[in-house]
Amino acid sequence: MATIRRASHAGSWYTDNSTKLAEELEGWLSASGLPKSSDVRGVIAPHAGYSYSGPAAAYAFANIDPANISRVFLLGPSHHYYTPKCALSGATVYKTPIGDLHIDLEVIEELKATGKFEMMDLRVDEAEHSMEMHLPYLAKVFQGYPVKIVPILVGAVSAENESMYGRLLAKYLDDPSNFFSVSSDFCHWGSRFNYMHYEKKHGPIYKSIEALDKTGMDIIETGDPEAFKKYLLETDNTICGRHPISVFLHMLKNCSTKATIRFLRYEQSSRCKSTRDSSVSYASAAAKADA
């Protein structure tokens, strides 16, 4: 019996017109000018409405060579539902306007059997946008290829548990037929986000935000989860996918595949010049297996 997760944000966060959506995604992917690479084992990509972060996200998804990938793990933060754990989807199918993505029920059962995950109900699943915003891109890139997905909602997990989940998932990263799609936006700046960190030495506010984000991106590129944790504690940067990113860094640290993360694109939704302004940053990265 199929349990279907609707494309609950289609028609608001992105178009629900399948032709238009396919054209938009195609346009952004080709505009990135990036070649597909079979060495890319995972990406970090934003999850805002496509009018904001669609073009930036293409710099992550354009790297994917679908030929030898049979499974995509999705790691997304939880925006509305509190859990100190990671949660698995109870759905069997995730719908998108350009094609459905089937859940790998075998892997879900395998993860469930560890006793470390909870199951999220369909209401929680459909309310969350962090993984849904990756789905149309995945449906587009994997069109005509038999791929299954493993959605994992990453809750407010402790540093200790980030490490535990990283160790637990590391073996999946060692299998080159698996791919990881990590969902995160970067700095949310402004009074509405309760975050207004500003270092005048960088010039205008938007330059200070960029310097703050770039420092975090540089640390993520080192692959060191402890250094990333320290950066977050020191700056409090409002990176909403901090937990999924941390879990991914712990996976890279614990698997035998050596991979390097490189950021390929950075954008801001608007340029903050005064304290009345606000913006969200979007950054896209690819994790490539070292030759």
Buried (B, 14 or more C-beta within 10 A) or exposed (E): EEEEBBBBBBEEBBBBBBEEBBEBBEEBBEEBEBEEBBBBBBBBBBBBBBEBBBBBBBBBBBBBBBEEBBBBBBBBBBEEBEBEBBBBBBBBBBBBBBBBBBBBEEBBEEBEEEEEBBEBEBEBBBBBBBBBBBBBBBBBBBEEEEBBBBBBBBBEBEBEBBBBBBBBBBEBBEEBEBBBBBBBBBBBBBEEBEBEBBEEEBEBBBBBBBEBBBBBBEBBBEBBBBBBBEBBEEBEBBBBBBBBBBBBBBBBBBBEBEBBBEBBBBBBBEEBEEEEBBBBBBBBBBBBBEE
